[in-house]
Amino acid sequence: MQAPLIGINGAGIGGLAAAIGLLRAGFRVRVYEQASQFARVGADINLTPNAVRALDGLGVGDQLRKTAAQPSHRISRMWDSGETTSSLEMAQTAQTKYGAPQLTMHRADLLQALEQAVPAQALALGKKLVSFEAPDAGQTGSIRLTFADGTHDDVDVLIGADGIHSVVRRGLFGQESPEFTGVVAYRAVVPAEKLSGVPNLGAFTKWWGPNPSSQIVTFPLNLGRDIFVFATTPQDSWTLESWTAPGDVHELRAMYADYHSEARALLDACDSVLKSALYVRDPLPQWSRDRVSLLGDASHPMMPFMAQGAGMAIEDAVVLSRHLADAGTGADAATLANALARYEAARRERTARVQIGSRGNQWLKEGGNADWVYEYDAWQVPLAA
């Protein structure tokens, strides 16, 4: 008897992490990705200890450490006075306390490590899902997938790891649109050598602005040779959501003209910048229906203010694979559906708390406990009954 075939729509961070976990558990896996080839997209990723520990369990952590930086601290500073309101030791302290450090790197380096851990035969590139048809709840039979090129495929379980505009989510719960937050984000990468004299370049530093939507975050990349700059500000006039749309560095500097001189020095060093509008959805009361479920941004897209979007997707992937592994590769349709319901039950409260906290943007502004986020171990958290 063949193991169930798990279809994953979306070869992003969460989808690839889930594929690795499920393949290790003995399932057959097919990842459908609309892009015809992998490309280096995005600028940065900040992986806190909870995410790194999950990736270590998937076997990719050592490769990530070859190019990633390990910030020395997580520092909060006030936008006008420059006052430090909180400082957490990271690096070796985090390794000792949480079992993993914080890693900051180019997003493409993480994707490449995950891609290399998934066999080519488990990847179906150039496959844009347009719809799916699942048997009625409790019924056996395959889930039929239909793609934009007119082809079809059949799977036993379908996981939507296809982002905030998820086709799988729409198929489960109907048409809806993400909510524009009225906030835009700027992203830039600056060689560290251009910032000599600016303190704390080796730390993750968050400059808290005059309102919850205004901030500047910086942290090292590429073993500290580059510094990533991420800034957000209210702006209703820009609604384009894009990883690659260019922004205006002069506009960027003008937006933060009243910030502390050390913060402005970071922006003055930017030669170019990318700009994107930020969108969110409210927490879902339900993710799964029979043998179809969601993970990552498809189920709980969030603002970037707690730096947990990718981390939650990676945690989802591990907890999903553990629940399906617990069901076993000989599981029937009802048992697979039950495993997805248990996975959702295990993840819903935590992801909703992070989703809401990210939107509120007060976490660690003036100190506080990071343990509830950082100490979570996706490999050891109890499975839902």
C-alpha positions, 0 to 999 in steps of 0.5 A: 500500500502506497503512502498518502500523497500530500499536495502542497500548493506553494514552494515558499518557506512554509511549503518547502519546510512542510515538504521536508518534514513530510518526506522524512515522515515517509509520505509522498509529497508533491509541491506545486509552484506557479513560478517556472523556476526558483529565483532570488527574490526578497531582501532579508529574513530574520529568524528568531530562536524558535524558527532556527530550532525548527529548521535545525530539526529539518536538517538545514540549520548548519547550511544557514549558519554559513552565510547568516549573521548572528545579532549580538542583541535585540535593542529597542531605541526611541526615535527622537532621543535615541534612548535604549528602552530594552536590550536582550542578549542574543547570539550565544546567550540565545543558543544557551537559553533557547537551544538556537541563536537568532539568524539574519540572512538574505531570504534567498539563502533560506529558500535555497537551503530548503529547495536543496533538501527537497528532491526534484521529483517532489517539485512541480514548477510552472503549476498555478493552481486555479481550483480544487474539488474535494470529496464531501466530508468523511468520503474517500477519494482523491482531491482533484486539482486544476491548474492554469495550463489545463492540467489536473492532478489528484492528491490525498491531502491538500495543504495551502502554503500559498500566501496571503492571496491563497487559492486554497483559502479561497476554495475553502472559505470563499472570495475575500480580500486582504485589508490594506493597513495604511502602512508602507514598508521600505527595504534596503541593504547597505554595505557595513563599511559605509556605516562606520561610526554608527553604533550597534551594527552587529545588533538587531535594533528597532527604532520605535517611532512617534506612532505604532506604524512608524519604525526603523529596524536594522540588522546584519546580513551576510556574516555582518558584511551588509546591514539590512534596513527596514522602515515602515510609515503610515501612507494611504496613497501607496497600495502596491504590494510587491517584493520588487517595486522601487521606492524613492530614497529621497522620500524615504529620508524625508519620512524620517527627517525628525528621527535621531541622527544615528537612525538618519545616518542609516537612511543616508547611506541607502543608494536605492530602496524597495517599497511595498504596501502592507496587507493583513487578514484577521485570524481565521476561526477555522483553517481546515476542512476534511483533508484540506488545510492551510499554513503560514500566511495563507492562514495567519498573515501578519504585520512584520513588527514581531518578525514572526511571519516566516517563523510561524510558517516554519513552526506550522510546517513542523507541527503539521508534519508531526501530526500527519506522522502520528496518523501514519503513512497507512492512514485512511481518509478519516484519520488524515482529516482528523490529523489536520484538525488536530494540527489546526487545534495545536497551532491556532491559539499561538498564531492568533496571539502573534498575529494580533500582537504584531498588529498592535506593535508594542512587543518588547518596546520597553523590555518584557518577556520574549520567552513565550515566543523564543522558547517554543519548540515545534518538535517537542510541543505536545500533539493535540488530542 
